[in-house]
């Protein structure tokens, strides 16, 4: 069973999560669930970045200690990801002892193996507290950080420890060009190649007199810079520096936002090379969720309420909408109108309607027992199902989650059309029992297959559908090969509930935006 080590970016503990955070976590969870379906031994890690300067400021505003603040934030984030049914296997926090130990160990490996790669020097630059990094001219517009245009850049000058990033430019460039470090999608890979080809500058990796953080090995007056510290979480979660870390490392996939590719595709692999450790196999940098064309951001103060988005149509519906409408490559606008339209057209009228009518007819015409198909599933619907299975697999293997979601609804649409084409109610009236058996069996098989394909996107709904068909055993135990030949004959189906209720416009939650 091949291992698949998957991570998301760890989130700043400076405020509640928003829909932009949710896109990343849901997308990574969708990939993790699909890889389990494929039979991989998945280890999926999420967590919190807790040593930032913004944490100190947030804690001071409410007059609590930084530790009390990050404990509160960790609970908040974790509860949201549980509501959205993220199936992570680990939850890493950078204030944990295991992480501090890994940070120190990695720096010590660099000190011992490549001592010239770490040195002390004066540094002066413009610092963005939103990004927690010094900004170059290309990252500044109109005197402000491009990512956080509402924040003032702070001119900072101090003596720090530096990492000789410039020494690893050629090695990282070769890996990105060759694909041994795959940066996707292509637009992000091209950005990273241009950045590397332009050359790299050495970077500051410590801060003076900031007690909130991991002490720099051998220098108690300095703490490890938050981004250098945070990147190492991916290694901390493997058990590094204990030898058992090798069962998971290198990471097979880092899922991140497009705004932090420089850290993950340039600085992080250089750090690992300096420590003589393998670099990750791939990085996927998704786009942003936007509201009226602007990025959702805690710092900017204009964000769709994540709680409101979940409450509107439920967690599964939000998962589906973000991955189908926004996608997992470029930017996309969140609007309540599009959310409502996708919910009604795709989930209620297509998938929900198919499940309801298919199982209701099996109960009505065959007392709830799925009949044997006298034609051996040699039907247009079965062929459509096998075609959808192949197309879905190609899309999901390429992390084209938007296309994968489209294949699920596309198969449900084809099955609804099959119902109209075959008209089971007419076959029953005309007592064409063999024809009716074939249609009902094909529909049952398609509904079961849809449960398997929908599970990465709609985990709770898929489990419900699977249970209605009494397929035996949890849906999570089903593997890819099994979706081609699902045994449905003789299964006793339960009365189908309304999977996606249509609320009246008056009953919908307010279209709330946090301002």
Buried (B, 14 or more C-beta within 10 A) or exposed (E): EEEBBBBBBBBBBBBBBBBBBBBBBBBBBBBBBBBBBBEBEBBBBBBBBBBBBBBBEBBEEEEBEBEEBBBBBBEBBBEBBEBBBBBBEBBBBBBBEBBBBBBBBBBBBBBEEBEEBBEEEEBEBBBBBBBBBBBEEEBBEEEBBBBBBEBEBEEBEEBBBBBBBBBBBEEBBEBBEEEBBBBBBEEBBEBBBEBBEEEBEBBBBBBBEBEBBBBBBEBEEBBBBBBBBBBBBBBBBBBBBEEEBEEBBBBBBBBBBBBBBBBBBBBBBBBBBBBEBEBBBBBBBBBBBBBEEEBBBBBBEBBBBBBBBBBBBBBBBBBBBBBBBBBBBEBBBBBBEBBBEBBBEBBBBBBBBBBBBBBEBBBEBBEBBBBEBEBEBEBEBBEBBBBBBEBBBEBBEEBBBBBBBBBBBBBBBBBBEBBEEBEBEEBBEEEBBEBBBBBBBBBBBBBBBBBBBBBBBBBBBBBBBBEBBBBEEEBBEBEBEBBEEBEBBEBEBEEBEEBBEBEEEEEEBEBBBBE
